[in-house]
Amino acid sequence: MTKQILLPTSVFRELYQTFKVHRGVLGRALKYERNSKRDQMLRAAALDRAYSPSVRVRVEYLALYFS
C-alpha cells in the first residue's frame, strides 16, 4: 500500500523552512518512503497544519489490495 500526503506549495515551503530540512527529505517523509523518528515528526506536523481550515490534505491509497 502506498500513501502520500499532498500539501499546497506554501505549506510545503513553510514546513521545510521551519524544520530546516531539505525539500527532498520532506518529500520522502510525506511519501512514506522512510519511517524514522524525524519522518514521523514531519508527517505529524504536516497533518497538524492540514487540519487548519485553509489547507486541504489528500491521502491517497494507490494500492487497496492487502496480502
N, C-alpha and C positions, 0 to 999 in steps of 0.2 A: 504494500500500500504506500503510495506516495502522497505526501501532504505538502502544502505550501501556504504561507501567509503572505498575501499580497497587500501592499501598502501604497498609498499615494507617494509620489516622489518627495514632497515636502516633509512627510513624516519619516520616510526612509533617511533623508538627509539629516533630520533632527536627531534620529537615533544614533547614526554613526558619528556625528559630531559630539553628541552628549557623552557617549561611552568611549570615545576616542579609539575606535576600531576602524579597520579598512572596510571599504564597501563590499569587497569580496567576502570578508569574514561574516559580515552581517547577512549578506545574500545567502551564504551556505547555511547559516543558522536558521533563516526563515524558510529555507527549502528542506529543512530537517535532514541535511546530509551528514551532520555530526551531532553528537549528543553530550558535549562537555558541559560542565557547570556554567561556563560563560555563554554557551549557546542556549542553554535553558533560561538563563537570566535575560538574554536578548529577546528571546521569544516571549517571555513573560512581560517584558517592558513593551514590546510591540502590541501584544494583546491588551494591555492596560490602556495604551494610547488609542487603541482601535475602538474601545467601547465608549469613547467620548462621542458626542452627537455629530461632530463634524467629520469624523473619519469612519470609513466602512472597511471592514476586512472580510475577505472571502477565503475560506479554507476549502481547497479543492481536494477531493479524493479521486485520484486518477485511476486507481485500481480498486474495485469493490470485491474482488474475489479473495477470500481468506483461505489459505491452505491449512 
